[in-house]
Amino acid sequence: MLGILAGLKQEARLIRRFLPDAPLALSHATPEGARQGVERLFRAGVTELLSFGCAGSLSPEAPPGTVIVADHVHHENRNIPCDPALSQMFGSAFARRGGILHSDALVEFASEKARYFTETHCLAVDMESGVVAQSGLPFAVLRVVCDDATQDLPPAVKTSVKEGAVYIPGLIGSLVRHPLQIGGLIRLGKEAALAQRAMASFLQANPPQT
């Protein structure tokens, strides 16, 4: 039985359209949330896992909207291979292939992204896939790039998500402290909308063959 680990509620709503019966857990974009999510999926009796949702680009050649079915996850200085058969069921033949870097912390700055790309050659980074990769179960990673590798994330990204959804007080507080980030937030919003459309189109064209 397949279990799904995603970061945010919006991501969960999207994959639910295609896998309505699969057990699903949210990390709420925190390391501890990811670990607790995998534990809940274990208790539900899953035998294989999917890491699903958005990822931050590390490569200038993976712009927003790039759908990635990873061939490995880079975590704690080693590459953990994804399951080829499970990856094929999630459309690996039609997606960008490459590595996903796991990070317990938000990768905010373009300089960080460039450094991680140079060190790992991973296409993108997320906060769930390393936990999935270390589970001991067969796993796949299906991710869509949601931000540009050459741009810093606006400061509000760190404070505007709570319990897997947009947290308005945190967003407003950050805007008060950093009003010049409005342009960056508008850009990021457009990139996130593009990513959502790209993933929905990919899933419609390549429905999961589970």
N, C-alpha and C positions, 0 to 999 in steps of 0.2 A: 504494500500500500504506500502510495506517495504522500509525503508531507511537504508543505511549502513554508519557507521562512521568508518574510518580507519585512521591510522597514516601516512603512507608513500605511495608513488606512487607504489612501488613494490607490496605492499599488495593489493592496489586497482586493479592492473592489474590481480592479481591472482583471486580475487573474481569476477571480471568482466567476467571471462571465464564461470562462473556458473550462474551468475545473471546479464546478460548483460543489462537488462532494468530497474533495480532498481536505483533510485536516490542514488548518493554516494557523500560523502563529506570527505575531508581530514582535519586532525587536524594539520598536519606538526609537530607532536610530541610536541605541546605546549598547555598549559591549555586554553589560549584564543582562539587558533585555534580550539580546541575541542568544545568550547561553540559556536563559530561562525558557525562551521560545523553543529551542531544540529539545530541552528536557520535557516540555509539554508534549511535543510531537512524539518523543520516545514513549511517553506514557500512553499516548493514543494508539500505539502499536505500529507506527510507520516502519517500512523496511527500506525506503529510499527517500532522498530529499532533493528539493529544488530550492536554490537561492534565487529569489526573483525581485526585480524592481529597478530602481535607478542606480546609476553609478557616476562617479565623477571622472571626467576624462583626464588621462595622464599624457596621452599622445596627441600632438597637433593633427594627426591623421585620423583621429577618432572624434569627429565633431558631434555636437548635440544631435540626437536622433539616430545615432549609430546603434544598431541592435547587435549585441554580442552573445554568442553561446561559447562560453570559455572552454579552453582545452585544459587549463590548470588554474589553480589558485596559489598565489604566493603568500605564504604565511610563516612567520617566525623563521625567515631566511631559508625556506625550502619551498619547492614547487610540489603541490599535491595534485595529481592528475584527476580530472573529472572522468566519470564513467562514460565511455564512448557510446554504448547502446542507449543510455538514458539521454545523453546529449543529442543523439540522432532523433529521438522521439520529440525533442523540443526544437527541431529545425536547424540543427548545426550545419546542414548542407546549404542553407540559405542565409546564414548570418555571418557576421565577422567573427573570425576565430582568433584566439590569443589568450593571454593571461589576465587574470583579475587579481589585484593586490588587495589584501585585507588590511584594514587599519582600524584600531580601536578609537582613534581620534579623527575628527573632521579634518580633511586636507583642504585648507582654506586658500593658500596662496599659490600663484602661478609658479613661483620659484620652487616651492615644495613639489608641485606636480612634475616639473621638469627634472628635478633631482631624482624622484622616485622612478620616473620613466627611464632615466639613464642607468639607475642601479638595477632595476628589475625587468625592464622591457615590457612591463604589463601595459595593456591598453587603457585600463581604468581601475578605479578603486571603489570599494564599498565597505560597509561595516558589519556584514553578515556572513559573507562567503567563507571566511576563515573558520568560523565556528561550525558551519555546515561541513566543511572539508575535514575537520578534525573529528567528526562524529563517528567515523568508522563505517558508516553506511555508504552504499553507492549514491553518488550525487551528481547533479548538473547545475549549471549556473546560467540563467537567462537574464540579461541586464540590458538596459538602454542608457546611453550617455545623456546626462541632463545638464551638463555645463561645459564650458569651453576650457581646454587645457591652458590657454594663454591668458586667462582672466582670473583675477582674485575673486573669491566669493564675497558678497556683501556681508558686513558684520552681523546683520539681522538673522542670517541663516543659523547662527549658533543659539539664538534665543527665541526663535519664532516657531519652534516645533515642540509640542508637549504631548505625551501619550499618543504619539503616532499621527497627530493632526496639527494644523496651523494654530498657534497660540497667539491670539490677537494682542494681549497685554505685552508679551515679550517683543512682538513686532513693533508696536507703537513706541515702547521704551527705547528700542534700538534706534528708531527713526529720530526720536528726540535727541539722542546722544550723537547720532551720526547722520545729519540730514542730507549730506552730499551723496549718500549711498542710493538715493531714490533711482537714479539712472541705472545703476547696477542691478537693483531689484527688478526693474521693468525688463531689463535684458534677460535676467535669469528666469523670470516668469514666462517670457516668450520661449526660451529654450526648454523649459520644463513642459510647456504645452506641446511643443514640437515633439519632444521625447514621448509624451503620452500618446500622441497620434501615431507616431512611428511604431510603438510597441503594439498598439491595438491593431494596426494594419498588418503587422507581422504575424500576430496570433490568428487573425482572420484568414490570412493566406496560408498559414502553416499551423493549423490547430494541433494541440498536443496529442500525440498518438499513444496515450497511456492505456 
